Amino acid sequence: MNPTVYFVASHKNPAQVYRLASTLRKGSPDCHIVIHHDPKGEPLDPVQLRAINAHSIKPALAVEWGDITHVDMILHSLRWIQQSLDYDWLVFISGQDYPVKPIRLIERELHDSRYDGFLRGFPVLEPNSWPAREGHLRYYYRYFKLPRLPYYYRLPAPIKALLTDLRKTLCAAQPLLTIRLGPRVKTRIGFRRLATPFSASFKCYGGPEWFSLNRLAVKYVIEYVDRQRRLYDFYKPTYIPDESFFNTILLNNTALSFSQNNKRYVHWAKDVKYGGSSPQIIRTEDIEALRHTDAHFARKFDTGIDSEVLDLIDRELLNRSV
């Protein structure tokens, strides 16, 4: 049995990345730890990485959230892993993830599995967990980035409200053009595509990009992209392509078998204590939910907000016998 690869994509908080890698190393002394750290963030210390015996992807690619660069980073890293390491399973996690099961138990479940991967995905045009038409708006339009308005923040609140209402009215009045904006992405204008690669036999799938795949599935992804460059070109101007690109390639392959449970715990629920609808930072009061999940990893953690929860996980969840 070959070692498991833990592929970590990180962009901030080096101390938290070292802690994650050290926990993986302690739980699986023979595993491969591969880290891609965004060069825009505070750099990782090579001495620390050597002490953990972790590989660092070089050159690292700068990633912009919601952009094709996230897909590029994953493909770049998968190619290096496939060419450089012997492994049976690859687990893709972020630097803000943390195991909530003993590592040996995680690896045993992967190796004993009848699946080729654990990957959540759903046809974006069918009812799913995203808001209505979200998948259609993301992946059936070609987007262009708009320049930032340098003095937008100086506009009076009524003018900003009027511009927001105009945007919503324009997008709702016709199906050919849409405008997307958000706190983490540059404003984009999208135009409805005249043709797509999708059909009844090749559906567009959406879902989280975090997955666990065996070597055969990773090999298939790389070879598919090499053969079908047109699919990559199609996704390049879409909106948040990493939440569809790999899911679409893999879940349309009927020769491979996937569990829809990607073994990740994420707190998505809107909560007045935490605010917002993006993934919540997991805190000590969430430990009970972590005790009962069947997930392998949970996200997101932030030691700058609550580091004690990781201490609890170490003591109560990772040290039990398997």
Residue, then its C-alpha position, 0 to 999 in steps of 0.5 A: m500500500n502506497p502512502t496517502v498524499y495530503f495536498v494543502a492549498s494555503h494563502k495565509n497564517p503560516a503558523q496554522v499551516y505548520r500546525l496542520a502539516s505537523t498533525l498530518r505527519k504525526g498521524s501518518p509518518d509515511c504520508h506525503i504532504v504537499i503544500h501550494h502556498d499563494p505567493k501573495g501571502e506571507p511566505l512559509d519558512p523552508v526550515q519549518l517545512r523541512a522539519i515537517n518533511a513537507h514538499s512545497i510546490k514551486p513555482a507557486l501560482a498567484v490565485e485570485w478567488g473566483d478566477i480560473t487561476h484557482v483551477d490552474m493552481i490545482l492542475h499545476s499541483l496535481r501534475w507535480i504530484q502525479q509525476s513526483l510521488d507514489y501514492d494510492w490516494l490524494v486528499f485535497i484540503s485548504g490551509q484552514d482545514y483540520p482533521v476531525k478523525p484520527i489520520r489512520l482511520i481516514e486512510r483506512e477508510l480511503h483504502d478500503s473504499r469501493y469508490d474512486g473518489f469522494l466528491r460532492g457534485f450536482p447537475v447545476l440546471e437541476p434543483n440543488s443547494w445553490p440559489a435558483r439559476e446560480g449554476h446557469l449564471r455562473y457557467y453559461y455566461r462569458y465574463f469580463k472583469l470591470p475596472r474598479l471605480p476609484y471613488y465609488y466609496r465617496l458616493p452618497a448612500p442614496i446614489k449607491a442604492l440607486l445604482t444597486d437597484l439599476r443593476k438588479t433591474l437590468c439583470a432581471a429584465q433580460p437573459l443576455l447580460t448579467i453583472r456579478l459582484g461580491p466582497r471577494v471578487k472583482t465586478r464582472i459583466g457576463f454575456r450569455r453563451l451561444a453554445t456550451p459543451f454541455s448536453a444530456s450526456f455531458k452535464c455541467y456539475g457544480g459543488p465544492e472543489w475539495f475532494s479525495l481521489n485515488r490515483l486513477a481518478v487524478k490521472y484521468v483528470i490530467e489526461y482529460v485536460d490534455r485531450q480536451r483543452r476546449l473544456y478548459d478554454f470554455y471554463k476560463p471566462t466563467y464565474i468561480p470555475d473551480e466549483s464546477f470544472f473538476n466535478t464536471i470532468l469526473l462525474n461525467n465519467t461513468a467508468l469511475s465511481f464516486s461517493q457524493n459525501n466528500k467527507r468534509y464538514v462545513h458550517w454553512a448555516k446562517d447564524v446571527k452569532y457569526g453573521g453572513s452566509s459564507p462558511q463560518i469559522i468553527r469555534t469551541e462551541d461547535i465541538e459537539a457537531l464535530r464529534h458526531t460528523d462522519a467527515h474526515f476534515a472540517r473547515k474553516f478554522d482560524t487560530g486568530i479567532d479561536s485556537e482552542v478548538l484545535d486543542l480540543i480536537d487534538r485531545e478529544l478526536l484525534n487521540r482516540s484509538v482506531 
